[in-house]
Amino acid sequence: MSEIKVIVLDIDGTLFNDEQKITPKTKEALIRAQNEGCIVVLASGRPTSGLWYIADELEMDKHHGLLCSFNGSRVVDTLTTEIYFNAPMSVEDGRKVLEHVSKFDVNPMIYKDRYLYTPDAYAYKVKYESDLGRLLVCEVSDIDLFLDWQANKILTSGDPEYLQAHYKELMEPFKDTLNCMFTADFYFEFTAKGIDKAKALGIALEKIGYSAENCIAFGDAQNDLPIIRFAKIGVAMGNATDEVKAAADVITDTNNNDGIVKMLNQYVFV
């Protein structure tokens, strides 16, 4: 039997193909792996509420699968809904971020339950984000004053060229106190300091008797580097960035060609 018992999956560009779907072969292999004793972890920048429908499709609730959301700010058990890890920003920090980014040509978004709050419901990438997470959009003015909870993530969207030119200014007041990063060329986001997918996963897995030695992790983008480096076997998708490929233990096929299945056949179904 393989010692790999935890399958950690980024979503976009990894688990999902370019049509934002799980291929039949990948779905079948992941359900088989769970039936044979593995657990599946969805590790994504998406909000927790935007991962449940994927967990349902993969039948993760039958096997205590985990949702590692907000780029590692929260981890939830799909069967019990127990929160194994949660590290949001303070209300004060969240408000400071929202007040600061209002000076730039970007659109901020914040999450609560199944809602996405933003100053402009028709702004760039708002519909895209709400559709991905299956969230209801609520338009609010003075979003910095509206925020009265500890946000796990603040997302800003903007034209890629504009973000590239101004991201250093966006992050300048928070570069030493918060995580500030690109998660797509049109997304720049803020989370609590020191938070990433690997840190959250390590803490959560310890609570249920697993460690990095039991993990195979799949990813394609910069925010997947922590889990690629954390896992015993870090796998870069064939469509991954050069940085992710350089950090990985192995490179598989693309998200459109069942790259996950090929690695499960090699490392799990043995």
C-alpha positions as CSV (number, residue, x, y, z in Angstrom):
1,M,0.0,0.0,0.0
2,S,1.2,3.5,-0.8
3,E,2.1,5.8,2.1
4,I,0.4,8.6,0.2
5,K,-2.9,9.1,1.9
6,V,-3.6,12.8,1.3
7,I,-4.3,14.3,-2.1
8,V,-4.0,18.1,-2.1
9,L,-5.5,19.9,-5.1
10,D,-5.5,23.4,-6.3
11,I,-8.7,24.1,-8.3
12,D,-8.3,26.5,-11.3
13,G,-5.7,25.3,-13.7
14,T,-5.2,22.0,-11.8
15,L,-8.4,20.1,-10.8
16,F,-10.5,22.0,-13.3
17,N,-9.7,21.9,-17.0
18,D,-9.9,25.1,-19.1
19,E,-13.7,24.7,-19.3
20,Q,-13.9,25.0,-15.5
21,K,-14.9,21.3,-15.1
22,I,-13.5,18.1,-13.6
23,T,-12.9,15.6,-16.4
24,P,-14.7,12.2,-16.0
25,K,-11.4,10.3,-15.6
26,T,-10.1,12.7,-12.9
27,K,-13.4,12.5,-11.0
28,E,-13.4,8.7,-11.2
29,A,-9.8,8.4,-10.0
30,L,-10.3,10.8,-7.0
31,I,-13.4,8.9,-5.9
32,R,-11.6,5.6,-6.2
33,A,-8.6,7.0,-4.2
34,Q,-11.0,8.0,-1.4
35,N,-12.7,4.6,-1.4
36,E,-9.3,3.0,-1.0
37,G,-8.4,5.1,2.0
38,C,-7.2,8.5,0.9
39,I,-8.6,11.9,1.8
40,V,-8.9,14.7,-0.7
41,V,-8.0,18.3,0.2
42,L,-9.1,21.3,-1.9
43,A,-6.6,24.0,-1.4
44,S,-7.7,27.2,-3.1
45,G,-7.8,30.9,-2.9
46,R,-11.6,30.6,-3.2
47,P,-13.9,31.3,-0.2
48,T,-15.0,28.2,1.7
49,S,-18.6,28.6,0.4
50,G,-17.2,28.4,-3.2
51,L,-15.7,25.0,-2.6
52,W,-18.7,23.0,-1.3
53,Y,-20.2,22.2,-4.6
54,I,-16.8,20.8,-5.8
55,A,-16.6,18.7,-2.6
56,D,-20.1,17.4,-3.3
57,E,-19.1,16.4,-6.8
58,L,-16.1,14.4,-5.5
59,E,-18.1,12.9,-2.6
60,M,-15.6,14.2,-0.1
61,D,-18.0,14.4,2.8
62,K,-18.0,10.6,2.9
63,H,-14.3,10.5,3.7
64,H,-13.6,13.6,5.9
65,G,-12.2,15.6,3.0
66,L,-10.9,19.0,3.8
67,L,-11.5,22.5,2.4
68,C,-8.4,24.7,2.6
69,S,-9.8,28.0,1.5
70,F,-8.8,31.7,1.2
71,N,-5.2,30.6,0.3
72,G,-4.8,28.9,3.6
73,S,-6.7,31.2,5.9
74,R,-9.3,28.5,6.9
75,V,-9.6,24.7,6.9
76,V,-12.9,22.9,7.3
77,D,-13.8,19.2,7.5
78,T,-16.5,18.4,4.9
79,L,-18.2,15.8,7.0
80,T,-18.4,17.5,10.4
81,T,-18.0,21.1,9.2
82,E,-15.4,21.4,12.1
83,I,-13.0,24.3,11.5
84,Y,-9.5,23.0,12.0
85,F,-7.7,26.3,11.3
86,N,-8.9,29.9,11.0
87,A,-6.6,32.9,10.7
88,P,-8.5,36.0,9.5
89,M,-7.3,39.6,9.5
90,S,-8.4,41.9,12.3
91,V,-11.3,44.3,11.5
92,E,-8.9,47.2,11.9
93,D,-6.4,45.8,9.3
94,G,-9.2,44.9,6.9
95,R,-10.6,48.4,7.1
96,K,-7.1,49.9,6.5
97,V,-6.7,47.8,3.4
98,L,-10.0,48.8,2.0
99,E,-9.5,52.5,2.7
100,H,-6.0,52.4,1.1
101,V,-7.0,50.5,-2.1
102,S,-9.9,52.9,-2.7
103,K,-7.2,55.4,-3.9
104,F,-6.4,53.1,-6.8
105,D,-8.2,52.0,-10.0
106,V,-9.0,48.6,-8.6
107,N,-12.2,47.1,-7.3
108,P,-12.2,45.5,-3.8
109,M,-14.2,42.4,-2.9
110,I,-14.9,40.9,0.6
111,Y,-16.7,37.7,1.5
112,K,-19.1,36.6,4.2
113,D,-21.0,33.4,4.1
114,R,-22.4,33.1,0.6
115,Y,-22.2,36.8,-0.2
116,L,-19.6,38.8,-2.1
117,Y,-19.6,42.5,-1.2
118,T,-18.2,45.2,-3.5
119,P,-18.6,48.9,-4.2
120,D,-19.5,48.2,-7.9
121,A,-21.3,45.0,-8.8
122,Y,-20.5,45.5,-12.5
123,A,-16.8,46.2,-12.0
124,Y,-14.1,44.1,-13.7
125,K,-14.1,40.4,-12.7
126,V,-16.9,40.7,-10.1
127,K,-19.2,38.4,-12.1
128,Y,-16.3,36.1,-12.8
129,E,-15.5,35.8,-9.1
130,S,-19.1,35.4,-8.0
131,D,-19.7,32.7,-10.6
132,L,-16.6,30.8,-9.6
133,G,-17.6,30.8,-5.9
134,R,-21.4,30.6,-6.6
135,L,-21.8,33.8,-4.5
136,L,-24.5,36.4,-4.4
137,V,-23.2,39.9,-5.1
138,C,-24.2,42.7,-2.9
139,E,-23.2,46.3,-3.7
140,V,-22.2,48.5,-0.8
141,S,-20.9,52.0,-0.5
142,D,-18.1,52.9,2.0
143,I,-17.0,49.3,2.0
144,D,-14.3,50.1,4.6
145,L,-16.9,51.2,7.1
146,F,-19.2,48.4,6.1
147,L,-16.6,45.7,7.1
148,D,-17.4,44.8,10.7
149,W,-16.1,41.2,10.7
150,Q,-12.7,39.6,10.6
151,A,-12.2,39.0,6.9
152,N,-10.2,36.0,5.8
153,K,-9.2,37.7,2.5
154,I,-9.6,41.0,0.7
155,L,-9.5,40.7,-3.0
156,T,-8.9,43.4,-5.5
157,S,-9.4,43.1,-9.3
158,G,-7.9,45.4,-11.9
159,D,-6.5,45.6,-15.4
160,P,-3.4,43.4,-15.5
161,E,-1.1,46.1,-16.8
162,Y,-2.4,48.6,-14.2
163,L,-1.9,46.1,-11.4
164,Q,1.6,45.3,-12.5
165,A,2.5,49.0,-12.6
166,H,0.9,49.8,-9.2
167,Y,1.0,46.6,-7.0
168,K,4.0,47.9,-5.0
169,E,2.1,51.0,-4.0
170,L,-1.0,48.8,-3.2
171,M,1.0,46.7,-0.8
172,E,3.5,49.3,0.6
173,P,1.6,50.1,3.9
174,F,1.1,46.4,4.6
175,K,4.2,44.7,3.2
176,D,5.5,43.9,6.8
177,T,2.1,43.2,8.4
178,L,0.0,41.3,5.9
179,N,0.4,38.8,3.0
180,C,0.0,40.7,-0.2
181,M,0.2,38.8,-3.5
182,F,-1.0,38.2,-7.0
183,T,-3.2,35.2,-7.5
184,A,-3.9,35.9,-11.1
185,D,-2.6,38.7,-13.4
186,F,-5.9,40.5,-12.7
187,Y,-6.2,39.7,-9.0
188,F,-4.1,41.2,-6.1
189,E,-5.1,40.1,-2.6
190,F,-4.5,40.5,1.1
191,T,-4.5,37.9,3.9
192,A,-3.2,37.7,7.4
193,K,0.6,37.7,7.8
194,G,2.3,34.3,7.5
195,I,-0.7,32.5,6.1
196,D,-0.4,30.1,3.2
197,K,-1.9,26.8,2.1
198,A,1.0,24.7,3.6
199,K,0.9,26.2,7.1
200,A,-2.9,25.7,7.3
201,L,-2.6,22.2,5.9
202,G,0.2,21.2,8.3
203,I,-1.8,22.2,11.3
204,A,-5.1,20.7,10.1
205,L,-3.5,17.3,9.1
206,E,-1.7,16.9,12.4
207,K,-5.1,17.0,14.1
208,I,-6.3,14.0,12.1
209,G,-3.1,12.0,12.2
210,Y,-1.4,12.9,8.9
211,S,1.8,14.8,8.0
212,A,3.6,16.1,4.9
213,E,5.0,12.6,4.4
214,N,1.5,11.4,3.5
215,C,0.8,14.1,0.9
216,I,0.9,14.4,-2.8
217,A,0.1,18.0,-3.9
218,F,-0.9,19.4,-7.3
219,G,-0.7,23.0,-8.4
220,D,0.0,25.4,-11.3
221,A,0.5,28.9,-9.9
222,Q,2.5,31.0,-7.5
223,N,0.1,30.6,-4.6
224,D,0.5,26.8,-4.9
225,L,4.2,26.9,-4.2
226,P,3.8,26.4,-0.5
227,I,1.9,23.1,-0.9
228,I,4.2,21.9,-3.7
229,R,7.2,22.4,-1.3
230,F,5.3,21.0,1.7
231,A,4.2,17.7,0.3
232,K,6.3,14.6,0.1
233,I,5.5,14.6,-3.6
234,G,4.9,18.1,-5.1
235,V,3.5,17.9,-8.6
236,A,3.4,20.7,-11.1
237,M,0.8,20.5,-13.8
238,G,2.0,20.6,-17.4
239,N,0.4,24.0,-17.7
240,A,2.1,25.3,-14.6
241,T,4.3,28.4,-14.4
242,D,8.0,27.9,-14.8
243,E,8.5,28.8,-11.1
244,V,6.1,26.0,-10.0
245,K,7.8,23.5,-12.3
246,A,11.2,24.4,-10.9
247,A,10.0,23.8,-7.3
248,A,8.1,20.6,-8.0
249,D,9.4,17.0,-7.5
250,V,7.7,15.9,-10.7
251,I,5.9,17.5,-13.7
252,T,2.7,15.8,-15.0
253,D,0.5,16.4,-18.0
254,T,-1.8,19.4,-18.2
255,N,-5.1,20.0,-16.5
256,N,-6.8,19.3,-19.9
257,N,-5.1,15.9,-20.2
258,D,-5.8,14.3,-16.8
259,G,-2.4,15.1,-15.4
260,I,-3.7,14.3,-11.9
261,V,-4.8,10.8,-12.9
262,K,-1.4,9.9,-14.3
263,M,0.3,10.8,-11.0
264,L,-2.3,8.9,-8.9
265,N,-1.6,5.8,-11.0
266,Q,2.1,6.2,-10.3
267,Y,2.1,7.1,-6.6
268,V,-1.3,6.1,-5.1
269,F,-2.7,3.1,-7.0
270,V,0.3,0.9,-6.3
